Amino acid sequence: MELKRIKAESTTQLKSHLESSEKPVIITNLFSDWPCISLAKESPLKFLRSLMSQANNVNVDTLLIRKEHNGIIGYSDESFNNHTFTKYEVPLQSVLKRLTIDYNKVDIDRVAIQSALLSECLPNFSTLNPSPDFLESITPRIWLGNETTVPGHYDTEHNIALNLCGKRTFYLLPTHAISSLYLAPIDRAITGPAISLVDFENPDLDKFPKFKSVQNQIVTANLQAGEALYIPPLWWHNVKAKDKFNMLVNYWWKDDFLLKNTTQQPSDSLLHTLLTIRNLPKQQKSGWQSIFNYYIFNNDENTYEKNNYNGILSASKDDIKDIEEVIIKRINKQKRR
């Protein structure tokens, strides 16, 4: 199923419109004034050479994926200790030079730069190609290389991903599909959250039979150069770069509540809960589940809203930073016992 496409001017408050969206959406013209998009559409190889002239010698995280793995970034065995790639710290200019040399070659090792800060390795790029107003406070990141596949994973923040050059396809699933995705162990994650072992585009249903139950929920975003995709937090996405040179620029941003009120992240709570609750006896786990449901997941009706109480359980979050400091001190005190 293809995703809905909208124009950036279709709403006067695009950022809040996206944040309230329950599904991904393609924005066709959000970056239409970027001069580099015209060059990327005209000739990816010319665009690649243009980037090479702008890049500096700052090292960036670079993956070299052995050719026998067909560009798949993942695990090379079932121990989850070995990978299909080797990670290096390499100047962007050197990576771009290799991609230029390899442009017309076949049967080669694949190269992928992952999440490099645009301001550090292409310092003049944003001057020539300024971010939209509502994204100007966010530092964009680049993802580039040849034909590679990023396995299914989720991000915890709002995400706008601009497909700047080449063709890139996103295969997306809602958060609740997690139980059918056959995740690698979270403590062996390649980066951030755990990844799915299933190829969303061509799943091996003999090996991963539960995936069949969510297969018809996949939404597909086939992005051409210049098109951007908004991905809500926690949506799974399996991403395939399909040309000899591909480049994506993305913007992550936090919910206003997290940004303004706390230094903690929901993913921190997940890891802490894994360490403290997952291996408790069944009866205690069930008890903690009830407690979490009461305080966290079934708190639609706020019983303290009409009282004078103003704290962590109230509707007002004015004092939450002070409360956060108290809680952290309490946790640290318990650790010392």
C-alpha positions as CSV (number, residue, x, y, z in Angstrom):
1,M,0.0,0.0,0.0
2,E,1.4,3.4,-1.1
3,L,1.5,6.3,1.3
4,K,-0.4,9.6,1.0
5,R,1.5,12.5,-0.5
6,I,0.9,16.1,0.6
7,K,2.3,19.5,-0.4
8,A,4.1,21.5,2.3
9,E,1.7,24.4,1.8
10,S,-1.3,22.2,2.4
11,T,-1.3,23.2,6.0
12,T,-0.2,26.4,7.7
13,Q,1.1,24.6,10.8
14,L,3.0,21.7,9.2
15,K,5.1,20.7,12.2
16,S,2.1,20.4,14.6
17,H,0.1,18.7,11.8
18,L,2.9,16.1,11.4
19,E,3.3,15.6,15.1
20,S,-0.4,14.8,15.5
21,S,-0.3,12.4,12.5
22,E,-0.7,8.7,13.4
23,K,0.8,7.5,10.1
24,P,3.8,8.3,7.9
25,V,3.2,10.8,5.1
26,I,5.3,11.8,2.0
27,I,5.8,15.6,1.6
28,T,6.6,16.3,-2.0
29,N,7.9,19.8,-2.1
30,L,9.2,20.7,1.4
31,F,12.8,21.1,0.1
32,S,11.9,22.3,-3.5
33,D,14.0,25.4,-3.2
34,W,17.3,23.5,-2.6
35,P,19.6,24.1,-5.6
36,C,21.4,20.8,-5.1
37,I,18.2,18.8,-5.8
38,S,18.2,20.0,-9.4
39,L,21.7,18.7,-9.8
40,A,21.0,15.4,-8.1
41,K,18.0,14.9,-10.5
42,E,20.1,15.8,-13.5
43,S,23.1,13.6,-12.8
44,P,23.8,11.7,-9.5
45,L,27.4,11.4,-10.6
46,K,27.8,15.2,-11.1
47,F,26.2,15.7,-7.7
48,L,28.6,13.2,-6.1
49,R,31.5,15.1,-7.5
50,S,30.0,18.4,-6.3
51,L,29.8,17.0,-2.8
52,M,33.4,15.8,-3.0
53,S,34.5,19.4,-3.7
54,Q,32.6,20.7,-0.6
55,A,33.6,17.9,1.9
56,N,36.3,18.4,4.5
57,N,38.6,15.9,6.2
58,V,36.4,15.3,9.3
59,N,36.0,11.6,10.0
60,V,32.6,10.1,9.7
61,D,31.2,6.6,10.7
62,T,31.5,4.5,7.6
63,L,30.4,0.9,7.0
64,L,32.1,-1.3,4.5
65,I,29.7,-4.2,3.6
66,R,31.2,-7.2,2.1
67,K,29.9,-7.9,-1.4
68,E,28.6,-11.4,-0.5
69,H,26.0,-9.8,1.8
70,N,24.4,-7.7,-1.0
71,G,24.5,-4.4,0.9
72,I,22.5,-5.7,3.9
73,I,23.6,-4.1,7.1
74,G,23.0,-6.8,9.7
75,Y,24.4,-10.0,11.3
76,S,26.5,-12.5,9.6
77,D,25.7,-15.4,11.9
78,E,23.2,-16.5,14.6
79,S,25.4,-15.5,17.5
80,F,24.6,-11.8,16.8
81,N,28.2,-11.1,17.6
82,N,29.4,-10.8,14.0
83,H,28.3,-8.4,11.3
84,T,28.0,-8.2,7.6
85,F,30.1,-5.0,7.7
86,T,33.2,-3.5,9.2
87,K,33.0,0.0,10.7
88,Y,35.6,2.6,10.1
89,E,36.2,6.3,10.9
90,V,37.0,7.8,7.5
91,P,37.1,11.4,6.1
92,L,33.9,12.0,4.0
93,Q,36.0,13.2,1.1
94,S,37.7,9.8,0.9
95,V,34.4,8.0,1.0
96,L,33.0,10.2,-1.8
97,K,36.1,9.5,-3.9
98,R,35.6,5.8,-3.5
99,L,32.0,6.0,-4.5
100,T,32.9,8.0,-7.6
101,I,35.5,5.4,-8.6
102,D,33.1,2.5,-8.0
103,Y,30.1,4.3,-9.6
104,N,30.0,2.1,-12.8
105,K,31.4,-1.1,-11.3
106,V,29.4,-4.2,-10.4
107,D,30.0,-7.0,-7.8
108,I,31.6,-4.6,-5.3
109,D,31.7,-4.1,-1.6
110,R,29.1,-1.6,-0.6
111,V,29.7,1.6,1.4
112,A,27.4,3.4,3.8
113,I,27.9,6.6,5.8
114,Q,25.5,6.5,8.8
115,S,24.1,9.6,10.6
116,A,27.0,12.0,10.1
117,L,26.3,15.6,11.2
118,L,26.0,17.7,8.1
119,S,27.5,20.8,9.8
120,E,30.7,18.9,10.6
121,C,31.5,17.3,7.3
122,L,29.8,19.6,4.8
123,P,30.0,22.9,6.6
124,N,28.8,25.1,3.7
125,F,26.0,22.8,2.6
126,S,23.3,24.3,4.8
127,T,24.2,27.8,3.7
128,L,23.5,26.9,0.1
129,N,20.5,24.7,1.0
130,P,18.8,26.1,4.1
131,S,16.4,24.1,6.2
132,P,12.7,24.9,6.3
133,D,11.8,27.4,9.0
134,F,10.3,24.9,11.4
135,L,13.4,22.6,11.1
136,E,16.1,25.3,11.3
137,S,16.9,24.7,15.0
138,I,17.6,21.0,14.3
139,T,21.0,19.8,13.1
140,P,20.5,17.7,10.0
141,R,22.3,14.4,9.4
142,I,23.3,12.6,6.3
143,W,23.1,9.0,5.2
144,L,24.8,8.2,1.9
145,G,26.4,5.3,-0.1
146,N,25.6,2.9,-2.9
147,E,23.0,0.1,-2.9
148,T,22.4,-0.8,0.8
149,T,19.7,-2.0,3.1
150,V,19.0,-0.8,6.6
151,P,17.0,-3.5,8.5
152,G,13.7,-2.8,10.1
153,H,14.0,-0.6,13.2
154,Y,12.3,2.3,15.0
155,D,13.3,5.7,16.1
156,T,12.1,7.3,19.3
157,E,11.8,10.8,17.9
158,H,9.9,12.5,15.1
159,N,11.7,12.1,11.8
160,I,11.7,13.9,8.5
161,A,13.8,12.1,5.9
162,L,14.6,13.9,2.7
163,N,15.6,11.6,-0.2
164,L,18.1,13.9,-1.8
165,C,19.7,11.8,-4.5
166,G,18.8,8.4,-6.0
167,K,15.8,6.2,-5.3
168,R,15.0,4.9,-1.8
169,T,12.2,2.8,-0.6
170,F,10.8,2.6,3.0
171,Y,8.8,-0.3,4.1
172,L,6.9,0.7,7.2
173,L,4.9,-1.0,9.9
174,P,3.1,0.4,13.0
175,T,4.6,-0.1,16.5
176,H,2.2,-2.9,17.5
177,A,3.7,-5.2,14.8
178,I,6.7,-5.8,17.1
179,S,5.6,-9.3,18.2
180,S,5.7,-10.6,14.6
181,L,9.1,-9.0,13.7
182,Y,11.6,-11.5,15.1
183,L,13.9,-9.0,16.8
184,A,17.6,-9.5,17.4
185,P,18.6,-9.2,21.0
186,I,18.4,-5.6,22.2
187,D,21.9,-5.9,23.8
188,R,23.3,-6.8,20.4
189,A,21.7,-3.9,18.6
190,I,23.8,-2.5,15.8
191,T,22.8,1.0,16.8
192,G,20.0,2.1,19.1
193,P,16.9,-0.1,19.3
194,A,16.9,-3.7,18.3
195,I,16.5,-4.6,14.6
196,S,14.1,-7.0,12.9
197,L,15.6,-10.0,11.2
198,V,12.9,-10.0,8.6
199,D,13.2,-8.5,5.1
200,F,9.9,-6.6,4.9
201,E,10.0,-6.5,1.1
202,N,10.7,-10.2,0.6
203,P,10.1,-12.0,3.9
204,D,11.1,-15.7,4.4
205,L,7.8,-16.9,5.8
206,D,9.1,-20.4,6.4
207,K,11.7,-19.0,8.7
208,F,9.6,-16.2,10.1
209,P,6.0,-17.4,9.9
210,K,4.5,-14.9,12.4
211,F,5.4,-12.0,10.0
212,K,2.5,-13.2,7.7
213,S,0.1,-11.7,10.3
214,V,1.4,-8.2,9.7
215,Q,2.5,-8.4,6.1
216,N,-0.7,-6.8,4.8
217,Q,-0.2,-3.8,7.1
218,I,3.1,-2.7,5.4
219,V,2.9,0.7,3.8
220,T,5.5,1.6,1.2
221,A,7.1,4.9,0.4
222,N,8.9,5.0,-2.9
223,L,10.9,8.2,-2.7
224,Q,12.2,10.1,-5.7
225,A,14.9,12.7,-5.4
226,G,13.6,15.8,-3.6
227,E,10.7,13.9,-1.8
228,A,10.6,13.8,2.0
229,L,9.0,11.2,4.3
230,Y,7.7,12.0,7.8
231,I,7.9,9.0,10.1
232,P,6.1,9.2,13.5
233,P,8.1,8.0,16.6
234,L,8.2,4.2,17.1
235,W,7.1,3.2,13.5
236,W,9.2,0.4,12.1
237,H,11.0,1.1,8.8
238,N,13.1,-1.2,6.6
239,V,15.0,1.1,4.2
240,K,16.5,0.2,0.8
241,A,18.8,2.5,-1.2
242,K,18.5,1.4,-4.8
243,D,20.9,3.4,-6.9
244,K,24.6,3.6,-7.5
245,F,24.7,6.7,-5.4
246,N,22.1,7.6,-2.8
247,M,21.9,10.4,-0.2
248,L,19.4,11.1,2.5
249,V,19.2,14.1,4.9
250,N,17.2,13.6,8.0
251,Y,15.9,15.7,10.9
252,W,15.0,14.2,14.3
253,W,13.2,16.1,17.0
254,K,11.8,15.3,20.4
255,D,8.2,15.8,21.6
256,D,7.9,19.2,23.3
257,F,7.1,17.5,26.6
258,L,10.4,15.6,26.7
259,L,12.3,18.6,25.3
260,K,11.1,21.0,27.9
261,N,10.5,18.9,31.0
262,T,13.0,16.1,31.4
263,T,16.5,14.8,30.5
264,Q,15.3,11.2,30.7
265,Q,14.2,9.1,27.7
266,P,11.6,6.4,27.4
267,S,14.2,4.1,26.0
268,D,16.1,4.5,29.3
269,S,13.1,3.2,31.2
270,L,12.9,0.2,28.9
271,L,16.5,-0.8,29.5
272,H,16.1,-0.2,33.3
273,T,12.9,-2.4,33.3
274,L,14.7,-5.2,31.4
275,L,17.4,-5.2,34.1
276,T,15.0,-5.1,37.1
277,I,11.7,-6.8,36.2
278,R,12.1,-9.1,33.2
279,N,13.6,-12.0,35.1
280,L,11.5,-11.8,38.3
281,P,9.2,-14.7,39.2
282,K,6.0,-14.7,37.2
283,Q,3.8,-13.6,40.1
284,Q,5.9,-10.5,40.8
285,K,6.1,-9.6,37.1
286,S,2.3,-9.8,37.0
287,G,2.1,-7.5,40.0
288,W,4.5,-5.0,38.4
289,Q,2.4,-5.1,35.2
290,S,-0.6,-4.1,37.2
291,I,1.3,-1.3,38.9
292,F,2.7,0.0,35.5
293,N,-0.8,-0.2,34.1
294,Y,-2.2,1.9,36.9
295,Y,0.5,4.6,36.9
296,I,1.5,4.7,33.2
297,F,-0.8,3.0,30.6
298,N,-4.3,3.4,32.0
299,N,-4.0,6.9,33.4
300,D,-6.5,8.6,31.0
301,E,-8.6,10.0,33.8
302,N,-6.5,12.2,36.1
303,T,-7.9,11.9,39.6
304,Y,-5.6,14.7,40.9
305,E,-6.5,17.3,38.3
306,K,-9.1,19.1,40.5
307,N,-7.0,19.0,43.7
308,N,-4.3,21.4,44.9
309,Y,-1.7,18.8,44.4
310,N,0.9,19.7,41.7
311,G,3.4,17.0,41.1
312,I,4.4,14.0,39.0
313,L,0.8,12.6,39.0
314,S,-1.0,15.8,38.2
315,A,-1.9,17.3,34.9
316,S,0.5,20.2,35.5
317,K,4.1,19.5,34.7
318,D,5.5,22.8,36.1
319,D,7.6,21.2,38.7
320,I,8.6,18.0,36.9
321,K,12.2,18.9,36.6
322,D,12.5,19.4,40.4
323,I,10.6,16.1,40.8
324,E,13.0,14.4,38.4
325,E,16.0,15.5,40.5
326,V,14.4,14.1,43.6
327,I,13.6,10.7,41.9
328,I,17.2,10.4,40.6
329,K,18.6,11.1,44.0
330,R,16.2,8.5,45.5
331,I,17.3,5.9,42.9
332,N,21.0,6.6,43.6
333,K,20.4,6.4,47.4
334,Q,18.7,3.0,47.0
335,K,21.7,1.8,44.9
336,R,24.0,2.6,47.7
337,R,22.1,0.4,50.2
